[in-house]
Amino acid sequence: MTDPFYYEDDGFTLHFSDRVFYTQCGTNKKLSLFELLKRTTDISTEDFRRRGMSMDFIAQNGFARVVSRSSFRFHRLPERDEAIEIITREEKPEALQIIQSYEIKSESGESLISGESAWMIINSQTRRIVPTKNFTLRKAPEERLSHDCIPNGRIARPEHLKELATFKMQRSFLDGNGHVDNAWYATLIIDSLPEDFSKREPKDFRINYSKELFFNDTLVVSAAFDENKITLIGEKCTGENTKELSFESELYF
């Protein structure tokens, strides 16, 4: 059986030949944002596994690896049944974040989606952030390339927010780290949008994760609307009248 994965000579750039399947698409018959976050998480995790850092191995050494920020630019959304190539590469790390880049291309080499994500290494017991210099399970890359997407960075909280939706976290949302998987945030965002925005295809998407969500947590999603941008704020209810920031996100149209 032919392996659909291969590395370039640098030992960091991983290619994966795949196809967009029916259940990975929305009503527009194109790859959904939920599936994009799942796909990029999976190939990043596979990259680490192939370089000797499976999730079990990382856990055995007292660590967990979690997404903290993601940014994607959509040149053209992959369509149902389309053959695609997903390329990922670990970049030179920042002080507290590991950087992973992504490129999704068509069979002819057309660039479909460009993006990058930042990952934090945390102590699996205390949940405290571990500086990347102390994550010595692999030799870190020494080069950081530029990518055609909005850089990962802070998202300003708008002054005037409109509450859109409230959600209860379900067991099916949880991943192997025991918290709500990063891809589910995309579903919560899309389900929060007003009808006229829900059918529009974004040109850029960014999300910053702040506070983990767990089973039975309540999340309130609010938003501010500009002409070509929606800023969404997700807050975890921590008491009768108290909330804590869970995520910040931007959709550009």
GUBAMAR-392859 format. One record per residue (C-alpha): residue number from 0; residue in one letter; x, y, z. Coordinates in Angstrom, 2 decimals. Layout:
REM GUBAMAR-392859
+-----+----+---------+---------+---------+
!   i ! aa !    east !   north !      up !
+-----+----+---------+---------+---------+
! NUM !  A !       X !       Y !       Z !
...
+-----+----+---------+---------+---------+
//
This chain:
REM GUBAMAR-392859
+-----+----+---------+---------+---------+
!   i ! aa !    east !   north !      up !
+-----+----+---------+---------+---------+
!   0 !  M !    0.00 !    0.00 !    0.00 !
!   1 !  T !    1.44 !    3.38 !   -1.02 !
!   2 !  D !    2.02 !    5.79 !    1.86 !
!   3 !  P !    0.13 !    9.06 !    1.11 !
!   4 !  F !    2.66 !   10.96 !    3.27 !
!   5 !  Y !    6.18 !   12.03 !    2.42 !
!   6 !  Y !    8.75 !   14.51 !    3.76 !
!   7 !  E !   10.82 !   16.95 !    1.78 !
!   8 !  D !   14.60 !   16.75 !    2.19 !
!   9 !  D !   14.51 !   19.28 !    5.05 !
!  10 !  G !   12.85 !   16.66 !    7.27 !
!  11 !  F !   10.22 !   19.16 !    8.46 !
!  12 !  T !    7.87 !   19.69 !    5.49 !
!  13 !  L !    5.25 !   16.92 !    5.36 !
!  14 !  H !    2.99 !   16.33 !    2.33 !
!  15 !  F !   -0.27 !   14.39 !    2.43 !
!  16 !  S !   -2.35 !   13.44 !   -0.62 !
!  17 !  D !   -6.06 !   13.30 !    0.18 !
!  18 !  R !   -9.57 !   13.96 !   -1.10 !
!  19 !  V !  -12.51 !   16.02 !    0.15 !
!  20 !  F !  -15.34 !   13.66 !    1.06 !
!  21 !  Y !  -19.09 !   14.21 !    1.17 !
!  22 !  T !  -19.43 !   14.36 !    4.99 !
!  23 !  Q !  -16.60 !   16.91 !    5.25 !
!  24 !  C !  -18.59 !   19.50 !    3.31 !
!  25 !  G !  -21.38 !   21.88 !    4.20 !
!  26 !  T !  -24.49 !   22.74 !    2.23 !
!  27 !  N !  -22.31 !   24.60 !   -0.28 !
!  28 !  K !  -20.59 !   21.28 !   -1.09 !
!  29 !  K !  -17.23 !   22.69 !   -0.02 !
!  30 !  L !  -14.87 !   21.82 !    2.84 !
!  31 !  S !  -16.35 !   23.12 !    6.09 !
!  32 !  L !  -14.45 !   25.23 !    8.60 !
!  33 !  F !  -14.98 !   22.50 !   11.19 !
!  34 !  E !  -13.32 !   19.93 !    8.93 !
!  35 !  L !  -10.49 !   22.32 !    8.06 !
!  36 !  L !   -9.57 !   22.67 !   11.73 !
!  37 !  K !   -9.82 !   18.89 !   12.17 !
!  38 !  R !   -7.66 !   18.21 !    9.11 !
!  39 !  T !   -4.93 !   20.66 !   10.06 !
!  40 !  T !   -4.86 !   19.41 !   13.64 !
!  41 !  D !   -4.61 !   15.82 !   12.44 !
!  42 !  I !   -1.79 !   16.40 !    9.96 !
!  43 !  S !    0.14 !   18.46 !   12.50 !
!  44 !  T !   -0.28 !   15.65 !   15.04 !
!  45 !  E !    0.78 !   13.11 !   12.40 !
!  46 !  D !    3.87 !   15.21 !   11.63 !
!  47 !  F !    4.90 !   15.09 !   15.30 !
!  48 !  R !    4.15 !   11.35 !   15.48 !
!  49 !  R !    6.32 !   10.61 !   12.45 !
!  50 !  R !    9.14 !   12.59 !   14.04 !
!  51 !  G !    8.97 !   10.46 !   17.19 !
!  52 !  M !    6.55 !   12.52 !   19.26 !
!  53 !  S !    3.24 !   10.66 !   19.37 !
!  54 !  M !    0.60 !   12.01 !   21.73 !
!  55 !  D !    1.21 !    9.08 !   24.07 !
!  56 !  F !    4.97 !    9.72 !   24.08 !
!  57 !  I !    4.44 !   13.41 !   24.80 !
!  58 !  A !    2.02 !   12.53 !   27.63 !
!  59 !  Q !    4.44 !   10.00 !   29.11 !
!  60 !  N !    6.96 !   12.82 !   29.40 !
!  61 !  G !    4.47 !   14.98 !   31.32 !
!  62 !  F !    3.38 !   17.28 !   28.51 !
!  63 !  A !    0.30 !   18.03 !   26.41 !
!  64 !  R !    0.23 !   19.95 !   23.12 !
!  65 !  V !   -2.76 !   22.25 !   22.56 !
!  66 !  V !   -3.70 !   24.79 !   19.90 !
!  67 !  S !   -3.62 !   28.41 !   21.09 !
!  68 !  R !   -4.12 !   30.38 !   17.85 !
!  69 !  S !   -4.98 !   29.71 !   14.20 !
!  70 !  S !   -5.22 !   31.86 !   11.08 !
!  71 !  F !   -6.33 !   30.79 !    7.58 !
!  72 !  R !   -6.77 !   32.54 !    4.23 !
!  73 !  F !   -9.19 !   31.02 !    1.74 !
!  74 !  H !   -8.11 !   31.50 !   -1.87 !
!  75 !  R !  -10.73 !   28.96 !   -2.96 !
!  76 !  L !  -12.49 !   26.43 !   -0.76 !
!  77 !  P !  -11.83 !   22.81 !   -1.79 !
!  78 !  E !  -14.92 !   21.20 !   -3.25 !
!  79 !  R !  -16.57 !   17.84 !   -2.65 !
!  80 !  D !  -14.67 !   14.94 !   -4.29 !
!  81 !  E !  -11.71 !   17.20 !   -5.12 !
!  82 !  A !   -8.22 !   15.70 !   -4.81 !
!  83 !  I !   -6.04 !   17.87 !   -2.60 !
!  84 !  E !   -2.56 !   17.95 !   -1.12 !
!  85 !  I !   -2.08 !   19.16 !    2.46 !
!  86 !  I !    1.39 !   20.42 !    3.36 !
!  87 !  T !    2.50 !   21.21 !    6.91 !
!  88 !  R !    5.76 !   22.34 !    8.42 !
!  89 !  E !    6.92 !   23.11 !   11.94 !
!  90 !  E !    8.52 !   26.55 !   11.98 !
!  91 !  K !   11.01 !   28.20 !   14.33 !
!  92 !  P !    9.24 !   28.39 !   17.71 !
!  93 !  E !    8.43 !   31.48 !   19.71 !
!  94 !  A !    9.22 !   31.67 !   23.42 !
!  95 !  L !    5.92 !   30.12 !   24.49 !
!  96 !  Q !    4.46 !   28.76 !   21.26 !
!  97 !  I !    5.32 !   26.16 !   18.65 !
!  98 !  I !    4.43 !   27.36 !   15.14 !
!  99 !  Q !    2.96 !   25.09 !   12.46 !
! 100 !  S !    2.22 !   26.23 !    8.89 !
! 101 !  Y !   -0.26 !   24.76 !    6.40 !
! 102 !  E !   -0.89 !   24.90 !    2.68 !
! 103 !  I !   -3.72 !   23.10 !    0.91 !
! 104 !  K !   -3.34 !   22.76 !   -2.85 !
! 105 !  S !   -5.39 !   21.33 !   -5.68 !
! 106 !  E !   -4.20 !   18.41 !   -7.78 !
! 107 !  S !   -2.87 !   20.94 !  -10.33 !
! 108 !  G !   -0.93 !   22.85 !   -7.66 !
! 109 !  E !   -3.37 !   25.75 !   -7.22 !
! 110 !  S !   -3.17 !   27.27 !   -3.74 !
! 111 !  L !   -6.53 !   26.79 !   -2.02 !
! 112 !  I !   -5.90 !   27.59 !    1.67 !
! 113 !  S !   -2.88 !   29.07 !    3.46 !
! 114 !  G !   -2.52 !   29.23 !    7.21 !
! 115 !  E !   -0.60 !   28.76 !   10.40 !
! 116 !  S !   -1.33 !   27.82 !   13.98 !
! 117 !  A !    0.40 !   28.34 !   17.28 !
! 118 !  W !    0.56 !   25.50 !   19.78 !
! 119 !  M !    1.38 !   25.65 !   23.46 !
! 120 !  I !    3.16 !   22.94 !   25.39 !
! 121 !  I !    1.57 !   22.61 !   28.81 !
! 122 !  N !    2.33 !   20.54 !   31.88 !
! 123 !  S !   -0.26 !   17.77 !   31.72 !
! 124 !  Q !   -0.77 !   17.83 !   35.49 !
! 125 !  T !   -0.72 !   21.54 !   36.37 !
! 126 !  R !   -1.97 !   22.80 !   32.93 !
! 127 !  R !    0.70 !   25.50 !   33.13 !
! 128 !  I !    2.48 !   26.69 !   29.98 !
! 129 !  V !    5.94 !   25.25 !   29.39 !
! 130 !  P !    8.51 !   27.49 !   27.59 !
! 131 !  T !    9.33 !   25.95 !   24.20 !
! 132 !  K !   13.05 !   25.89 !   25.09 !
! 133 !  N !   12.16 !   23.31 !   27.77 !
! 134 !  F !   10.36 !   21.07 !   25.28 !
! 135 !  T !   13.42 !   19.11 !   24.22 !
! 136 !  L !   11.80 !   15.95 !   22.86 !
! 137 !  R !   12.86 !   17.00 !   19.35 !
! 138 !  K !   15.32 !   19.30 !   17.64 !
! 139 !  A !   13.41 !   22.51 !   16.90 !
! 140 !  P !   13.60 !   24.03 !   13.40 !
! 141 !  E !   15.65 !   27.21 !   13.07 !
! 142 !  E !   13.77 !   28.91 !   10.20 !
! 143 !  R !   10.42 !   30.69 !   10.05 !
! 144 !  L !    8.90 !   31.30 !    6.64 !
! 145 !  S !    6.23 !   33.83 !    5.68 !
! 146 !  H !    2.74 !   32.60 !    4.75 !
! 147 !  D !   -0.16 !   34.14 !    2.86 !
! 148 !  C !   -2.52 !   34.67 !    5.78 !
! 149 !  I !   -3.15 !   37.22 !    8.52 !
! 150 !  P !   -0.43 !   36.72 !   11.17 !
! 151 !  N !   -1.41 !   35.07 !   14.43 !
! 152 !  G !   -1.77 !   37.83 !   16.98 !
! 153 !  R !   -3.98 !   39.60 !   19.46 !
! 154 !  I !   -7.61 !   40.27 !   18.52 !
! 155 !  A !   -9.03 !   43.50 !   19.87 !
! 156 !  R !  -12.26 !   43.22 !   21.80 !
! 157 !  P !  -14.92 !   45.52 !   20.31 !
! 158 !  E !  -16.72 !   47.99 !   22.56 !
! 159 !  H !  -20.25 !   47.19 !   21.42 !
! 160 !  L !  -21.11 !   43.50 !   21.33 !
! 161 !  K !  -24.40 !   41.82 !   20.53 !
! 162 !  E !  -25.14 !   38.52 !   22.23 !
! 163 !  L !  -25.88 !   35.88 !   19.58 !
! 164 !  A !  -26.15 !   32.44 !   21.16 !
! 165 !  T !  -25.62 !   30.29 !   24.24 !
! 166 !  F !  -24.33 !   26.71 !   24.10 !
! 167 !  K !  -23.93 !   23.85 !   26.55 !
! 168 !  M !  -20.78 !   21.77 !   26.00 !
! 169 !  Q !  -21.50 !   18.12 !   25.21 !
! 170 !  R !  -19.45 !   14.95 !   25.79 !
! 171 !  S !  -19.08 !   14.48 !   22.04 !
! 172 !  F !  -17.17 !   17.79 !   21.85 !
! 173 !  L !  -14.30 !   16.48 !   23.98 !
! 174 !  D !  -10.96 !   15.23 !   22.65 !
! 175 !  G !   -8.10 !   13.16 !   24.07 !
! 176 !  N !   -6.93 !   16.07 !   26.23 !
! 177 !  G !  -10.31 !   16.04 !   27.99 !
! 178 !  H !  -11.43 !   19.50 !   26.81 !
! 179 !  V !  -13.56 !   20.73 !   23.92 !
! 180 !  D !  -11.61 !   20.06 !   20.72 !
! 181 !  N !  -10.49 !   23.16 !   18.83 !
! 182 !  A !  -12.51 !   22.23 !   15.72 !
! 183 !  W !  -15.82 !   22.44 !   17.61 !
! 184 !  Y !  -15.28 !   26.17 !   18.14 !
! 185 !  A !  -15.72 !   26.62 !   14.39 !
! 186 !  T !  -19.11 !   24.90 !   14.58 !
! 187 !  L !  -20.16 !   27.07 !   17.53 !
! 188 !  I !  -19.10 !   30.18 !   15.61 !
! 189 !  I !  -20.96 !   29.21 !   12.43 !
! 190 !  D !  -24.06 !   28.24 !   14.43 !
! 191 !  S !  -23.99 !   31.67 !   16.11 !
! 192 !  L !  -24.01 !   33.71 !   12.90 !
! 193 !  P !  -27.15 !   35.43 !   11.62 !
! 194 !  E !  -28.67 !   33.75 !    8.57 !
! 195 !  D !  -27.40 !   36.34 !    6.07 !
! 196 !  F !  -23.79 !   35.82 !    7.20 !
! 197 !  S !  -23.94 !   32.05 !    7.64 !
! 198 !  K !  -24.12 !   31.48 !    3.87 !
! 199 !  R !  -21.25 !   33.81 !    2.96 !
! 200 !  E !  -17.79 !   32.35 !    2.39 !
! 201 !  P !  -15.09 !   34.08 !    4.47 !
! 202 !  K !  -11.82 !   35.23 !    2.94 !
! 203 !  D !   -9.90 !   35.04 !    6.22 !
! 204 !  F !  -10.48 !   33.38 !    9.57 !
! 205 !  R !   -8.61 !   33.82 !   12.84 !
! 206 !  I !   -9.22 !   32.38 !   16.28 !
! 207 !  N !   -7.39 !   32.74 !   19.59 !
! 208 !  Y !   -8.16 !   30.23 !   22.32 !
! 209 !  S !   -7.98 !   31.52 !   25.89 !
! 210 !  K !   -9.83 !   29.42 !   28.47 !
! 211 !  E !  -10.44 !   25.70 !   28.02 !
! 212 !  L !  -14.02 !   24.46 !   27.85 !
! 213 !  F !  -15.09 !   21.19 !   29.46 !
! 214 !  F !  -18.19 !   19.02 !   29.52 !
! 215 !  N !  -21.30 !   20.85 !   30.78 !
! 216 !  D !  -19.69 !   24.31 !   30.58 !
! 217 !  T !  -21.92 !   27.08 !   29.27 !
! 218 !  L !  -20.56 !   29.32 !   26.50 !
! 219 !  V !  -22.04 !   32.67 !   25.47 !
! 220 !  V !  -21.07 !   33.95 !   22.00 !
! 221 !  S !  -21.32 !   37.66 !   21.20 !
! 222 !  A !  -20.25 !   39.62 !   18.14 !
! 223 !  A !  -19.61 !   43.01 !   16.60 !
! 224 !  F !  -20.30 !   43.56 !   12.89 !
! 225 !  D !  -18.29 !   45.73 !   10.53 !
! 226 !  E !  -18.81 !   46.04 !    6.79 !
! 227 !  N !  -16.44 !   43.21 !    5.89 !
! 228 !  K !  -15.58 !   41.71 !    9.27 !
! 229 !  I !  -17.25 !   39.99 !   12.19 !
! 230 !  T !  -15.46 !   39.85 !   15.55 !
! 231 !  L !  -16.78 !   37.11 !   17.81 !
! 232 !  I !  -16.15 !   36.74 !   21.53 !
! 233 !  G !  -16.88 !   33.49 !   23.37 !
! 234 !  E !  -17.19 !   33.66 !   27.14 !
! 235 !  K !  -17.41 !   30.80 !   29.60 !
! 236 !  C !  -19.98 !   31.28 !   32.36 !
! 237 !  T !  -18.17 !   30.87 !   35.68 !
! 238 !  G !  -20.90 !   32.03 !   38.07 !
! 239 !  E !  -24.38 !   33.50 !   38.20 !
! 240 !  N !  -23.24 !   36.83 !   36.74 !
! 241 !  T !  -19.58 !   36.19 !   35.90 !
! 242 !  K !  -17.90 !   35.17 !   32.67 !
! 243 !  E !  -14.36 !   34.39 !   31.58 !
! 244 !  L !  -12.95 !   34.80 !   28.06 !
! 245 !  S !  -12.84 !   31.49 !   26.19 !
! 246 !  F !  -12.00 !   32.56 !   22.64 !
! 247 !  E !  -11.73 !   35.53 !   20.28 !
! 248 !  S !  -12.27 !   35.16 !   16.55 !
! 249 !  E !  -12.47 !   37.17 !   13.35 !
! 250 !  L !  -14.15 !   36.39 !   10.03 !
! 251 !  Y !  -13.28 !   38.60 !    7.06 !
! 252 !  F !  -15.51 !   38.73 !    3.97 !
+-----+----+---------+---------+---------+
//
